[in-house]
Amino acid sequence: MIKSYLMMIKGSMVDSLRIRRRPQMLQLPITNRCNSRCVTCNVWKNNSNPVDIDPIKLREAFKDPYFSRVGSVGLNGGEFTLFKNIDELIDAVLTLPNLHFISLISNALLPDKLIERLRAIYPKVKAKGVTLAITLSIDGV
């Protein structure tokens, strides 16, 4: 109870003093490419102008001490298996110094491609001691 109260006071002070808090978790929409038409998501409506996050720029951004506390990253979008440079993107995410968890979201409509991507990603993630989770979305089925 006291710990919660102290955390609340600290949060209030940080807000009022406009101190920049360092994130511990990131959700990154990495692409708007999608091969599904989920009613809960509109990302597929902009497929005429495909946009992918740039892994090189992301790696540069993660050098900023602001990201030093990030322990968990969710990669979503669109469909991550349609992202062209997923290996480079995972390498960029793995540069985060306190990373311990990566979550991927897929519609699994291309199971062979999904398995191929996971086989490429998993050894890198495992070598860094990071947990890899995958969520399969069935909204579009």
N, C-alpha and C positions, 0 to 999 in steps of 0.2 A: 504494500500500500504506500509506504513512504517512498520507495523507489519510483513508483509510478508518478507520485506527486512531484518529486524532484525532476523527473524527466519532463513533465508538463511545464514546470517553471523554466527549465533550461530551454525548451522549445519556444516558449513565449519570449524569453530574453533574446534568443537568436533571431526570431522574427522581428522583434522591435528594433534590434540593432542592425538589421539587414545583413547578418553574417551569412555568407554563402555556405550552405551545407553540402557535403560531399555525398554523392549517391552511393548506395550499397547495392542497388539493383538497377538494371537497364532492360528495357524492352525495345528492341531495334527492329523496325520494319525495314527489311533489307531489300525488298523488291516489290513491285506492283504486278509482276507477272503471275498469272494464275490460270489454271486449267479447270477451275470449278466455278460454280455460280451460287455460292452460299447466300441465303436470304439474310443472314446476320452480318454480312460484310459487303462493302461496295468496292473493294479494291479492284476487282475484275472489270469494273465498268470503265477503267482507264487503260485498258490493254493496248489501245492504239498508240500510246506514248510510253513504251516500257522504260522504267527507271530502276536502276540498281545502285545500291550504295557502293561507293568506291573503297575497296579494301585498303588501298595505300593511304588515302586521306583518313580513314578510320584509324589505322595504325598510328598516324601522326597525332590525331586527336587524343588517343589513349596515352600518349606520352605526358599529357598535361596532368599535374598532381591532383587536379580536381577529380580524376577518375581513380585515384589510388585506393579507394575503399571498396570499389565495385567487386562483389563476390559472386554475383549471379547475373547472367545475361540470357535473355530470351530472344531468340531470332525468329521473326515471323514476317509477315508481309501480306502478301501473296504467298506463293508456294516456293519454299526454299530449294526444292530440287530443280527448279527452273532457273535458279540463280547461276549465272555462268562461271563465276570465280569463287565458288563456295570454299575451296581449299584455302585460297588466299584470305578469305574473310575469316575463317576459323583461326588461321595463323595470327591475324590481327587481334582477334578477341583473346587469344591465348597469351598475348603480351601483357594483359592486365595483371598486376602483381599479386592481388589477393583473390583472384578468381578461383572458385571451387565448384561452380555449377553452371552448365549451359543447357538450355532448354530449346528444342526445335519443335515447330508446329508444322504438320504436313497433312494434306488431305489424302495421301497415299493412293491417289488415282493412277499413279505410275509406279507400281510396287518394285519393278526391276530397277528403275532409276533410283528409287528411295534406298533400296538395299545397297546399290553401287555407291551412292553418296555416303551412306553410313559406314560402309567398309573403309572408305578413304578417310573419313573424319575421326572415327573412333580411336584408332591407334595414336593419333596426335593428342587427342584429349586425354586418353589414358596415360600416356607418357608424362603428361604434366600433372597427373593426380587429380584431374577435374572430373566430376560426375557429369555424364551426358544423359539427358532425358529426352524422350520424344513423345509428343502428344499428337494423337491422330484425331483430326476433326472430321466428323461425319455429317456436318451441316449440308454439304453440297450433294450428298448422295440421295 
